[in-house]
Amino acid sequence: MESVLVNFVRLLITVVWFLLIARVVLSWTNPMGGGGVVAFIYQATEPILAPIRRVLPPTSGIDWSPLVAMLLLGVVLRIVVRL
């Protein structure tokens, strides 16, 4: 049962990781447009990034929240795998 939970958490973190990467790439290439997929990516990642932005505001126009979120997801994954 534990391995099922660990695999689920690993899959979930991997999906969120790729959504964050997609959001970063979209912000570089097409920050003002998009369709349904872009809206989904923004809606799926905003609940993770908004609390980080409140603590860590953008510096010099760079939003560091995706990087912090990816680091935190990596830490959570390592903790879950070790349990």
N, CA, C and O atoms as CSV, one atom per row, in Angstrom:
chain,resi,resn,atom,element,x,y,z
A,1,MET,N,N,0.817,-1.197,0.000
A,1,MET,CA,C,0.000,0.000,0.000
A,1,MET,C,C,0.858,1.258,0.000
A,1,MET,O,O,0.509,2.264,-0.618
A,2,GLU,N,N,1.997,1.185,0.710
A,2,GLU,CA,C,2.864,2.351,0.779
A,2,GLU,C,C,3.443,2.688,-0.581
A,2,GLU,O,O,3.557,3.861,-0.936
A,3,SER,N,N,3.808,1.674,-1.341
A,3,SER,CA,C,4.399,1.947,-2.645
A,3,SER,C,C,3.399,2.596,-3.595
A,3,SER,O,O,3.785,3.396,-4.447
A,4,VAL,N,N,2.127,2.262,-3.459
A,4,VAL,CA,C,1.102,2.899,-4.280
A,4,VAL,C,C,1.021,4.381,-3.943
A,4,VAL,O,O,0.936,5.219,-4.840
A,5,LEU,N,N,1.048,4.705,-2.665
A,5,LEU,CA,C,1.002,6.098,-2.239
A,5,LEU,C,C,2.250,6.852,-2.689
A,5,LEU,O,O,2.153,7.986,-3.161
A,6,VAL,N,N,3.405,6.238,-2.549
A,6,VAL,CA,C,4.653,6.872,-2.976
A,6,VAL,C,C,4.644,7.097,-4.480
A,6,VAL,O,O,5.052,8.160,-4.949
A,7,ASN,N,N,4.187,6.116,-5.237
A,7,ASN,CA,C,4.110,6.272,-6.693
A,7,ASN,C,C,3.127,7.361,-7.092
A,7,ASN,O,O,3.384,8.114,-8.032
A,8,PHE,N,N,2.004,7.452,-6.390
A,8,PHE,CA,C,1.027,8.502,-6.682
A,8,PHE,C,C,1.619,9.878,-6.412
A,8,PHE,O,O,1.489,10.785,-7.235
A,9,VAL,N,N,2.268,10.037,-5.265
A,9,VAL,CA,C,2.870,11.333,-4.929
A,9,VAL,C,C,3.969,11.669,-5.931
A,9,VAL,O,O,4.088,12.817,-6.357
A,10,ARG,N,N,4.762,10.689,-6.306
A,10,ARG,CA,C,5.829,10.913,-7.294
A,10,ARG,C,C,5.234,11.360,-8.628
A,10,ARG,O,O,5.747,12.288,-9.254
A,11,LEU,N,N,4.166,10.714,-9.064
A,11,LEU,CA,C,3.511,11.084,-10.318
A,11,LEU,C,C,2.913,12.489,-10.232
A,11,LEU,O,O,3.063,13.289,-11.155
A,12,LEU,N,N,2.245,12.782,-9.137
A,12,LEU,CA,C,1.641,14.095,-8.951
A,12,LEU,C,C,2.699,15.195,-8.963
A,12,LEU,O,O,2.510,16.226,-9.608
A,13,ILE,N,N,3.790,14.988,-8.268
A,13,ILE,CA,C,4.857,15.992,-8.227
A,13,ILE,C,C,5.488,16.146,-9.605
A,13,ILE,O,O,5.833,17.259,-10.001
A,14,THR,N,N,5.642,15.060,-10.335
A,14,THR,CA,C,6.203,15.145,-11.688
A,14,THR,C,C,5.297,15.939,-12.617
A,14,THR,O,O,5.776,16.754,-13.406
A,15,VAL,N,N,4.009,15.710,-12.531
A,15,VAL,CA,C,3.054,16.454,-13.363
A,15,VAL,C,C,3.097,17.935,-13.021
A,15,VAL,O,O,3.140,18.777,-13.918
A,16,VAL,N,N,3.088,18.262,-11.738
A,16,VAL,CA,C,3.134,19.669,-11.324
A,16,VAL,C,C,4.455,20.299,-11.763
A,16,VAL,O,O,4.481,21.455,-12.185
A,17,TRP,N,N,5.549,19.547,-11.666
A,17,TRP,CA,C,6.868,20.025,-12.099
A,17,TRP,C,C,6.821,20.434,-13.578
A,17,TRP,O,O,7.289,21.513,-13.943
A,18,PHE,N,N,6.249,19.558,-14.429
A,18,PHE,CA,C,6.167,19.865,-15.858
A,18,PHE,C,C,5.209,21.019,-16.134
A,18,PHE,O,O,5.446,21.807,-17.049
A,19,LEU,N,N,4.137,21.132,-15.360
A,19,LEU,CA,C,3.244,22.280,-15.515
A,19,LEU,C,C,3.960,23.580,-15.170
A,19,LEU,O,O,3.750,24.598,-15.829
A,20,LEU,N,N,4.801,23.553,-14.143
A,20,LEU,CA,C,5.564,24.747,-13.792
A,20,LEU,C,C,6.554,25.111,-14.895
A,20,LEU,O,O,6.711,26.286,-15.227
A,21,ILE,N,N,7.212,24.120,-15.455
A,21,ILE,CA,C,8.132,24.389,-16.567
A,21,ILE,C,C,7.370,24.960,-17.758
A,21,ILE,O,O,7.839,25.899,-18.402
A,22,ALA,N,N,6.206,24.403,-18.052
A,22,ALA,CA,C,5.388,24.923,-19.153
A,22,ALA,C,C,4.971,26.359,-18.887
A,22,ALA,O,O,4.954,27.179,-19.805
A,23,ARG,N,N,4.635,26.673,-17.646
A,23,ARG,CA,C,4.237,28.040,-17.321
A,23,ARG,C,C,5.392,29.008,-17.501
A,23,ARG,O,O,5.198,30.112,-18.009
A,24,VAL,N,N,6.576,28.617,-17.099
A,24,VAL,CA,C,7.739,29.483,-17.273
A,24,VAL,C,C,8.001,29.717,-18.756
A,24,VAL,O,O,8.228,30.853,-19.174
A,25,VAL,N,N,7.971,28.661,-19.548
A,25,VAL,CA,C,8.216,28.811,-20.985
A,25,VAL,C,C,7.135,29.674,-21.625
A,25,VAL,O,O,7.433,30.508,-22.480
A,26,LEU,N,N,5.888,29.481,-21.222
A,26,LEU,CA,C,4.803,30.296,-21.762
A,26,LEU,C,C,4.956,31.763,-21.381
A,26,LEU,O,O,4.632,32.647,-22.175
A,27,SER,N,N,5.438,32.025,-20.193
A,27,SER,CA,C,5.606,33.420,-19.784
A,27,SER,C,C,6.708,34.101,-20.594
A,27,SER,O,O,6.681,35.320,-20.768
A,28,TRP,N,N,7.671,33.333,-21.087
A,28,TRP,CA,C,8.718,33.908,-21.932
A,28,TRP,C,C,8.249,34.107,-23.362
A,28,TRP,O,O,8.621,35.085,-24.010
A,29,THR,N,N,7.435,33.186,-23.856
A,29,THR,CA,C,7.087,33.203,-25.274
A,29,THR,C,C,5.770,33.906,-25.575
A,29,THR,O,O,5.663,34.607,-26.581
A,30,ASN,N,N,4.775,33.733,-24.728
A,30,ASN,CA,C,3.449,34.268,-25.017
A,30,ASN,C,C,2.777,34.715,-23.722
A,30,ASN,O,O,1.835,34.062,-23.269
A,31,PRO,N,N,3.233,35.805,-23.116
A,31,PRO,CA,C,2.715,36.161,-21.797
A,31,PRO,C,C,1.277,36.673,-21.792
A,31,PRO,O,O,0.635,36.635,-20.743
A,32,MET,N,N,0.752,37.142,-22.900
A,32,MET,CA,C,-0.567,37.767,-22.876
A,32,MET,C,C,-1.648,36.973,-23.602
A,32,MET,O,O,-2.817,37.354,-23.547
A,33,GLY,N,N,-1.304,35.909,-24.264
A,33,GLY,CA,C,-2.309,35.208,-25.049
A,33,GLY,C,C,-2.459,33.763,-24.639
A,33,GLY,O,O,-1.989,33.333,-23.585
A,34,GLY,N,N,-3.123,33.034,-25.499
A,34,GLY,CA,C,-3.267,31.613,-25.245
A,34,GLY,C,C,-4.704,31.182,-25.307
A,34,GLY,O,O,-5.620,31.995,-25.432
A,35,GLY,N,N,-4.882,29.903,-25.217
A,35,GLY,CA,C,-6.217,29.330,-25.267
A,35,GLY,C,C,-6.524,28.541,-24.023
A,35,GLY,O,O,-6.130,28.913,-22.917
A,36,GLY,N,N,-7.224,27.459,-24.212
A,36,GLY,CA,C,-7.655,26.639,-23.092
A,36,GLY,C,C,-6.527,25.945,-22.367
A,36,GLY,O,O,-6.554,25.819,-21.143
A,37,VAL,N,N,-5.527,25.489,-23.119
A,37,VAL,CA,C,-4.404,24.796,-22.493
A,37,VAL,C,C,-3.599,25.764,-21.632
A,37,VAL,O,O,-3.196,25.432,-20.517
A,38,VAL,N,N,-3.374,26.951,-22.158
A,38,VAL,CA,C,-2.625,27.959,-21.401
A,38,VAL,C,C,-3.393,28.345,-20.143
A,38,VAL,O,O,-2.798,28.492,-19.076
A,39,ALA,N,N,-4.692,28.510,-20.256
A,39,ALA,CA,C,-5.509,28.843,-19.097
A,39,ALA,C,C,-5.452,27.724,-18.059
A,39,ALA,O,O,-5.374,27.993,-16.860
A,40,PHE,N,N,-5.492,26.467,-18.515
A,40,PHE,CA,C,-5.392,25.341,-17.590
A,40,PHE,C,C,-4.062,25.346,-16.856
A,40,PHE,O,O,-4.022,25.135,-15.644
A,41,ILE,N,N,-2.975,25.584,-17.577
A,41,ILE,CA,C,-1.652,25.594,-16.957
A,41,ILE,C,C,-1.571,26.688,-15.904
A,41,ILE,O,O,-1.055,26.462,-14.809
A,42,TYR,N,N,-2.075,27.870,-16.230
A,42,TYR,CA,C,-2.041,28.968,-15.264
A,42,TYR,C,C,-2.927,28.676,-14.055
A,42,TYR,O,O,-2.535,28.960,-12.923
A,43,GLN,N,N,-4.110,28.116,-14.276
A,43,GLN,CA,C,-5.010,27.812,-13.163
A,43,GLN,C,C,-4.488,26.673,-12.302
A,43,GLN,O,O,-4.735,26.650,-11.096
A,44,ALA,N,N,-3.779,25.739,-12.892
A,44,ALA,CA,C,-3.263,24.602,-12.126
A,44,ALA,C,C,-2.054,24.984,-11.283
A,44,ALA,O,O,-1.828,24.399,-10.224
A,45,THR,N,N,-1.279,25.956,-11.741
A,45,THR,CA,C,-0.057,26.309,-11.024
A,45,THR,C,C,-0.216,27.512,-10.103
A,45,THR,O,O,0.590,27.693,-9.191
A,46,GLU,N,N,-1.209,28.316,-10.316
A,46,GLU,CA,C,-1.361,29.530,-9.500
A,46,GLU,C,C,-1.572,29.244,-8.009
A,46,GLU,O,O,-1.023,29.981,-7.190
A,47,PRO,N,N,-2.336,28.216,-7.605
A,47,PRO,CA,C,-2.460,27.945,-6.162
A,47,PRO,C,C,-1.136,27.582,-5.491
A,47,PRO,O,O,-0.987,27.751,-4.281
A,48,ILE,N,N,-0.190,27.091,-6.258
A,48,ILE,CA,C,1.119,26.766,-5.704
A,48,ILE,C,C,2.009,28.007,-5.655
A,48,ILE,O,O,2.752,28.211,-4.695
A,49,LEU,N,N,1.925,28.829,-6.695
A,49,LEU,CA,C,2.832,29.966,-6.813
A,49,LEU,C,C,2.386,31.194,-6.017
A,49,LEU,O,O,3.232,31.962,-5.558
A,50,ALA,N,N,1.097,31.394,-5.845
A,50,ALA,CA,C,0.604,32.599,-5.164
A,50,ALA,C,C,1.120,32.733,-3.728
A,50,ALA,O,O,1.557,33.822,-3.358
A,51,PRO,N,N,1.091,31.682,-2.903
A,51,PRO,CA,C,1.628,31.844,-1.539
A,51,PRO,C,C,3.130,32.139,-1.522
A,51,PRO,O,O,3.620,32.862,-0.655
A,52,ILE,N,N,3.845,31.576,-2.482
A,52,ILE,CA,C,5.284,31.839,-2.544
A,52,ILE,C,C,5.529,33.291,-2.936
A,52,ILE,O,O,6.439,33.931,-2.408
A,53,ARG,N,N,4.725,33.813,-3.858
A,53,ARG,CA,C,4.869,35.215,-4.274
A,53,ARG,C,C,4.586,36.188,-3.137
A,53,ARG,O,O,5.182,37.263,-3.071
A,54,ARG,N,N,3.679,35.812,-2.246
A,54,ARG,CA,C,3.401,36.693,-1.109
A,54,ARG,C,C,4.602,36.811,-0.196
A,54,ARG,O,O,4.843,37.871,0.381
A,55,VAL,N,N,5.356,35.734,-0.059
A,55,VAL,CA,C,6.539,35.725,0.796
A,55,VAL,C,C,7.748,36.278,0.061
A,55,VAL,O,O,8.555,36.998,0.649
A,56,LEU,N,N,7.882,35.952,-1.208
A,56,LEU,CA,C,9.050,36.309,-2.003
A,56,LEU,C,C,8.597,37.118,-3.218
A,56,LEU,O,O,8.277,36.539,-4.256
A,57,PRO,N,N,8.565,38.444,-3.103
A,57,PRO,CA,C,8.113,39.253,-4.242
A,57,PRO,C,C,9.136,39.228,-5.382
A,57,PRO,O,O,10.307,38.920,-5.156
A,58,PRO,N,N,8.701,39.550,-6.598
A,58,PRO,CA,C,9.636,39.566,-7.734
A,58,PRO,C,C,10.753,40.590,-7.513
A,58,PRO,O,O,10.513,41.685,-7.004
A,59,THR,N,N,11.954,40.227,-7.896
A,59,THR,CA,C,13.087,41.145,-7.795
A,59,THR,C,C,13.612,41.431,-9.189
A,59,THR,O,O,13.887,40.516,-9.966
A,60,SER,N,N,13.744,42.692,-9.489
A,60,SER,CA,C,14.234,43.146,-10.799
A,60,SER,C,C,13.402,42.572,-11.946
A,60,SER,O,O,13.936,42.284,-13.017
A,61,GLY,N,N,12.114,42.409,-11.727
A,61,GLY,CA,C,11.228,41.894,-12.763
A,61,GLY,C,C,11.275,40.392,-12.955
A,61,GLY,O,O,10.652,39.874,-13.882
A,62,ILE,N,N,11.993,39.684,-12.110
A,62,ILE,CA,C,12.089,38.225,-12.230
A,62,ILE,C,C,11.250,37.578,-11.145
A,62,ILE,O,O,11.398,37.881,-9.961
A,63,ASP,N,N,10.369,36.688,-11.562
A,63,ASP,CA,C,9.519,35.959,-10.625
A,63,ASP,C,C,10.230,34.668,-10.245
A,63,ASP,O,O,10.359,33.757,-11.063
A,64,TRP,N,N,10.683,34.595,-9.016
A,64,TRP,CA,C,11.431,33.436,-8.536
A,64,TRP,C,C,10.528,32.332,-7.991
A,64,TRP,O,O,11.024,31.268,-7.622
A,65,SER,N,N,9.229,32.556,-7.933
A,65,SER,CA,C,8.334,31.585,-7.321
A,65,SER,C,C,8.329,30.218,-8.014
A,65,SER,O,O,8.242,29.211,-7.311
A,66,PRO,N,N,8.417,30.117,-9.347
A,66,PRO,CA,C,8.475,28.762,-9.931
A,66,PRO,C,C,9.714,27.986,-9.492
A,66,PRO,O,O,9.632,26.783,-9.240
A,67,LEU,N,N,10.842,28.651,-9.399
A,67,LEU,CA,C,12.064,27.976,-8.956
A,67,LEU,C,C,11.930,27.497,-7.517
A,67,LEU,O,O,12.302,26.368,-7.195
A,68,VAL,N,N,11.400,28.353,-6.654
A,68,VAL,CA,C,11.204,27.975,-5.250
A,68,VAL,C,C,10.213,26.817,-5.152
A,68,VAL,O,O,10.416,25.886,-4.373
A,69,ALA,N,N,9.141,26.877,-5.944
A,69,ALA,CA,C,8.154,25.793,-5.927
A,69,ALA,C,C,8.773,24.477,-6.378
A,69,ALA,O,O,8.489,23.428,-5.799
A,70,MET,N,N,9.614,24.521,-7.404
A,70,MET,CA,C,10.258,23.297,-7.875
A,70,MET,C,C,11.210,22.737,-6.822
A,70,MET,O,O,11.278,21.523,-6.628
A,71,LEU,N,N,11.932,23.605,-6.154
A,71,LEU,CA,C,12.817,23.143,-5.089
A,71,LEU,C,C,12.022,22.516,-3.940
A,71,LEU,O,O,12.404,21.471,-3.413
A,72,LEU,N,N,10.922,23.157,-3.560
A,72,LEU,CA,C,10.091,22.616,-2.485
A,72,LEU,C,C,9.466,21.277,-2.883
A,72,LEU,O,O,9.375,20.361,-2.065
A,73,LEU,N,N,9.041,21.170,-4.126
A,73,LEU,CA,C,8.492,19.890,-4.595
A,73,LEU,C,C,9.555,18.795,-4.557
A,73,LEU,O,O,9.256,17.650,-4.218
A,74,GLY,N,N,10.775,19.138,-4.898
A,74,GLY,CA,C,11.863,18.164,-4.809
A,74,GLY,C,C,12.115,17.709,-3.389
A,74,GLY,O,O,12.365,16.529,-3.146
A,75,VAL,N,N,12.050,18.646,-2.441
A,75,VAL,CA,C,12.229,18.296,-1.030
A,75,VAL,C,C,11.094,17.391,-0.562
A,75,VAL,O,O,11.336,16.393,0.117
A,76,VAL,N,N,9.863,17.732,-0.920
A,76,VAL,CA,C,8.715,16.901,-0.529
A,76,VAL,C,C,8.843,15.508,-1.117
A,76,VAL,O,O,8.556,14.520,-0.441
A,77,LEU,N,N,9.269,15.419,-2.364
A,77,LEU,CA,C,9.437,14.106,-2.991
A,77,LEU,C,C,10.491,13.284,-2.261
A,77,LEU,O,O,10.283,12.094,-2.024
A,78,ARG,N,N,11.608,13.889,-1.902
A,78,ARG,CA,C,12.638,13.150,-1.177
A,78,ARG,C,C,12.150,12.685,0.188
A,78,ARG,O,O,12.476,11.581,0.623
A,79,ILE,N,N,11.375,13.516,0.860
A,79,ILE,CA,C,10.842,13.134,2.172
A,79,ILE,C,C,9.871,11.969,2.037
A,79,ILE,O,O,9.928,11.017,2.816
A,80,VAL,N,N,8.982,12.040,1.053
A,80,VAL,CA,C,7.982,10.980,0.870
A,80,VAL,C,C,8.653,9.666,0.485
A,80,VAL,O,O,8.253,8.607,0.970
A,81,VAL,N,N,9.655,9.715,-0.369
A,81,VAL,CA,C,10.326,8.488,-0.796
A,81,VAL,C,C,11.072,7.848,0.361
A,81,VAL,O,O,11.124,6.622,0.453
A,82,ARG,N,N,11.643,8.641,1.235
A,82,ARG,CA,C,12.397,8.082,2.379
A,82,ARG,C,C,11.470,7.478,3.436
A,82,ARG,O,O,11.882,6.591,4.184
A,83,LEU,N,N,10.243,7.945,3.503
A,83,LEU,CA,C,9.313,7.375,4.491
A,83,LEU,C,C,8.900,6.010,4.015
A,83,LEU,O,O,8.118,5.333,4.684
